[in-house]
Amino acid sequence: MDVKVVELTPADKVVDLPSIIKTEKMGTHLILVGLFAICSLSFGQVSSECNQSLQKNIDFPGTDITFLYSPDVEHCQQLCTQHSSCQFFTFIRADWTRDNRHFYCYVKSTPSGKPNVQTPLLGVTSGFSLKGCTPHAQPCLSQVYQNLNFPGADYRTLFTADYEECQRACTKDPACQSFTHTNGLYAEEKIRYNCYLKFGWSLPRPTIIERKAGVISGFSHNTQMTETFDTACQGILFQNTDIPRNDIQKVLAVSAEHCQILCSAHPQCTYFSFVSNGFDCFLKKANEMVISAKKGVTSGLPARFCQLNNSWAKVTHKEVSFRGSDMRYELMDNAEACQKTCVEDPYCQFFDYVTENFFDHHYWRHCYLKRVITMPTPPKVSKVANVVSGFALRSCVQKATPIPPTDDEI
């Protein structure tokens, strides 16, 4: 998706770094400690209230974490709910006239959990996270949007008589997260009745993976890495082998097996190469495969319509950090306890645990529980006449049950 990230400084968060760190190498120390200083609140702790109200023409200015694209305010509210640290938001509607920032969803937070300021502003709607309302893990996004386009991320195009058939095609295809359909009145005649299926990552992926001494990372055992199939398969990996060129996307993976899962989820990936030194997973597309020997690189093929072994996701990774996306931290005696806490927390997708080998004792025994947004999100949203856009209805068909509340919510 097209996301422009605005990082919060440590001063915006809970920990006052200057009061903790007093060394001669202050600059380097601040950067390193800052990796673990940004600790946002958990889903159960962000707010104990369930506030579903929307405030039309009211802005919550400042305190932005980032912005994402949303077709309407309800979708924006769901994004805020899934974001690890969002407490409230402001959505810029289609009738906004000051500039071209239509359909921007600004997710926000403050130490108090409440907006610092509320001001009247035409063309925006603001509201609060639904974390306190026992939200669905994957909300049903059944709304369709007339005269709105979701440009980008197309991986397949077909002709359908109407948008309903296009939405059914998207729902049946596991790779499809959203769609755009052009009707019979669309301006360009040759692409009328086109159904554009669009890919989006629904897997929980750490946004940063890096080497970090004294840190152990891992995934929740409950994390759904792939669609479930009855047929098991092993998959093929080529050790110390590179498949150069033909890259379609570079993503982060913690292991070759993780990279294989990501390639399997991408509808255009025909094979991949994983570089262990930098955690780089190169997804590739071509009709032929030319391999070459290269130390430190593992290549392989995706698995289609079968169940790969996910035991790799249940082991912990020493000297590796999944930096960012923190919900909260707790003090734990070891990494096993940290992983168990992540598994038992229905919101946690992965974690970092700081051991006594970490350079700063202030962060020893910290267990950072993390999550990222996995609901369908359009790559962009724009106004275009005679098109209809929307999302896959798999979550609606499955009638997903709400995530049970944590102990903090009871």
N, C-alpha and C positions, 0 to 999 in steps of 0.2 A: 504494500500500500504506500501511497505518497504521504509520508509523515514527516513533519518538521519538528524535531525535538528541541524543547527548551529546557535545559538542565537547571534544576534548582541548586543554589549554592548551599554549602553546609549551614550557613547562618539561617536559612529558611527552615531548617529541620531541628530535631530535638537536641542534638549534641552541639555544645559550644567548643569547637576545636581549639581555638587559641588558649582556652583555659586548661586544656589537657596537655598540650604539646609545648614544651619549652626546651628546645635543643638548638645547637648551633646550626644544624642543617634543617632549618625550619621549613623551607620551601618544599624540599623533597618529602619530608616527613608529613607535611600537610596533605600532599597529593595522595600518598599511600594510605594514610589513615582515613582520608575522605572516602575511600572505597567502601568502608564499612560504617561510616558515620551516618549515612543517609538511611534512616530506619523509619519507614512509615508504619502506620497503624494497620492492624489486621482487619479483615472483613467484619469480624464480630466486634472489633473494638473501635472502628472508625466512628461509628455512631450507634448508640443504643436505641435511637428513635427510628421509626419507619415514617419518613416524610415523603409522600408521593406527590405533593403539590408542585405545580408548575407556575412560575410567575412571568406572565407575558409582559413584554416591554420593560423588564427589569434586568439590569446588568449587575453581575458580580465582578467588578473590574479587578485586574491584577491577579497575583498568586497562581498564574498558569503553570501547569506541569508540562503540557504539550497540547497540540490540537490534532484532531482526526476529522475525516469527512463523514457526515451523516446526512441522510435524506430528510430526516425530520427530528423533532425534539425527543420523541419517545425512544428512537434508536440511540440518540446522543445520551440519554439517561441510562440506557443499558450499557453503553460503552463505559460511562463513568462507574457504573456498578461493577463491571468486570475489571477495571483498572485497579492495580494493587493499592494505590494510595489516593485515588480520587475521592473527594468528599462532596463536591458540588461542581456545577458546570454552568456555562453560558453557551447557548446555541444561536448562531446567526441565521435567521430565516431567509426565505426566498424574497421577501418584501423589503429586505435591507437595502438602503439607497446610498450610504456614505461612500462605499467602495465596492470592490468585486469579491469580497470575502463571504460569498453565500455558502451556506451549508457547512460552515466551520463549527466544530464542536470543541470548545475549549474545556479541558478537564483541569480541575483546580483543587488545591488543598491549603490549609493553614494549620498551625499548631493547635489552635482552638477547635478546629473542625467546623468552623462557621465562617461565612464570608466576612471580611473586614469592613466592606462597604457594600451597600446596595443603592444603585442609582437608576432613575428612569432613563430608558433608552429605547427609541422606536426600532423595531426590526429584530429584536432579540427576545429569547425566552430563557429563563434560568431555572434551575432546580437542584435537587439533591440526589446523591447516590441512594440506591435501594438496598444497600448492603444490610441494613437493619430490618428488611422486609422479607427475609428468607427467599432470595431470588432463585430462579431456575439456573442450573448449570449452563444450559444452552437455551436461551429464550426462543420462543416461536415468533419468527418475524414474518407474519403473513401479509402485512400491508404491501400493496403495490403502488407505484408512483407514476402518475400520468405526466408526460412531458418532462421527465427527468431522465438524463443519461448517466450511466456509470462508465465513463470512458476508461480504457486500459484493461490489462490483465486478461484479454481474450485468449483462449486456447482452442476454441472450437466454434464454428459457425454453421448453422443449418437453417433451412426455411421451415417456418411453422405458420399455420393459418392465423393464430392469434397468440397473445401473450400467455394465456392459460396453458397452451400446449408447450410454449417455451419454458414456462416455470416448471411444468411436469418433467421436461427433459433435464432441467437443472437439478431437480430434486432426485431424480433417478441416478444421476452421475455423481459418485462420491467426491470427485475433484471440484465440482461446481459449488461455489458459494453465493454467486449472484449472477444476474442476467440483465440484458437489455434487448427489447424487441421493437422493431420498426413496423409500423402498421401500413395499411394501404394508401394512406395520404402522405407518407413521408416524402420530403422534398426530392431526394435522389431516387428516381424510379427504379433503377437497377438493383438497389439493395432494399427494396420494400419487402416486408415479411421475413426479414433476417432475424434470427435468434442468436445472440452472442452469449455464449457461456463463458463465465469468468472464474479464474482460479483465485483462491485465497487460502492462506495457511490456517488450518484449524487445529494443528498440533501445537501443544505448549512448547515453545522454543525459547531458551535463554537468549536475551538480546546481546549479552557479552559473555564470552568464554575466554579465560586467560589463565596463564600459569601464575600461581601465587603461593609462596612458601607458607606453611602453617595453616592452610585452608583445605577442607575436604568438602566436596560437593556431591550431590546425587539427586535422583528423582523420586517422587512419590510412587509407590507400587501401584497406586490407583490411576496413574496418569495413562490416558488412552492414547497410545501412540499411532495406532492404525485402525482401520475398519476391521471388524471381527469377521473371520472366515472359518469355516469348518475344516478346510484342508490345510494341514501344516506344510511348511516348506523351509528348507535350510538357507537358500540364497547362496550366491557365488561371490567370493572375495579373492582378489589377486594381490598377494602380499608383495611389497617392494616393486610395484608396477604402476606406471602412470599412463593415462590415456590423454595425451595433450590435445588442446584446442577444442572447438565446438562447445564452449561454455554457454549455457543459457542463464545461469544464475549462480552466484557464490553465496552460500549461507554458512552458518556456524554449526558445528557438530562436535560432540565430545569424544566420539570414537567412529571408526569405520562403520560399525553396525548402526550407529545413530544416523550417519550419512546415508546409509542404504535405506533406512526407513524414510528419510526425507525425499530421496529419489523415487521411492515407491509411491509416495503420496502425490508427487508432481506429475500431472498428466502428460507432460512433454519430455520427461527425463528418460533417456534410453540407457544411460550408464553414468557412472560418477567416478571421481578421484578425490580421495581424502588425504590432506596433508596434515600429519599429526602435530608437527611443530607449531603450527599456528591455528589449529582447529578449523582449517578452511575446508569446506565441502563444496566441490565444484560439480554442479549438476550439468549434464551435457546432453546434446541432442544431435544425432547423426545416423545415417543409414549404414555406415561402415565403422569399424573399430580398429584403430592402429595402436598397439601397445608398445611401451618401451620400459626398460628396467630403470627404476629410480628408488633409491633408498629413502625410507621415511614416508613413502606414498603408498596407499592402498586403494585399489580401484575395484569396481564390482558392478553387478547388474541389479536392477530393481526386481522386486517380486510383485507379480500381478495376481490378484484374486486368490491369494493364499496367505496363511498366517505365518509371518516370520517369528522366530524365537526372540522374545524381548527380555531375556535374562540380563542383557547388558545394562538395561535401565534399572536393575535392582542392586547393582554393585555401586560402591562409592568410589569417587575419583580423588586420589590424594594429590596435593599441590595444584589443585584446579579450583577456580572460583567462577561462579555464575553471577557476576556482579550486576547489581541493580534489581529492579522489580520486587523490592522487599515489601511484604505486608507488615511484618513485625519481627522482633527478635525475642528470644527467651534464653535464659541461662541453662545450659545442659552439661552433664558430666562427660559426654563422649558423642562421637558422630552417630553411633547406633541409636542413641536416645533421640538425637536430632531427626534422623530419618524416620523413626517411629512416630514422632510428633507430627512430621509432615504427612505421613501416611494416614494418621488419625484425623488430621484437619481436612475437612472436605474441600476447602478452598486452596490448599497448598498443592503446587505442581512440582516444585523442586526446591533445593535448599543449599545453603553454605553453612559449614561449621568451622569456627576458628579455634584451633588447638593452641597448646602452650608453646608451640614452635613459631607462632606468629611473633613478629618483631616487637609489637606493642602489647604489654600485658593488660591494658585497659579493655581489650577486645577478646581476651581469652574466654573460652567456654560460651561464646555467643553463637546461638543457632538462629540463622536468618531464614525465615519461611517466605517463599516467593510465589508469584503467579503472574501470568500475562493474559492479555485479551485473546480469546479464541473464537468469539462469535463472529459471524460474517460481517465484514466491513467493506464498503465499496472503495476501490482505489482512488476514486474522485467522484464528484457529483457536479453536474452542470445542467442548465436549462436547454432542452432541445424539443421542438414541437414534434408531435406525432410519434413519440416513442413511449414505451412503458418499461420501467425497471423494477426489480425486486430481488428477493432472496430465495434460496432453496428452502423447502418446507420439511426437510428431514426431521428437524426438532419437533415440528408440529405433529407429524405422523407418528413419531415415537412417543409423543405425549410424555416428555421428560418430567420426572418427578422433581419437586423442589429439593435443593440441597438441605440436609438437616442442619439445624442451628448448632453452633458451637456452645461449649459450656458458658462462654461469656455472654451469649445471647439469651440464655434460659433464665 
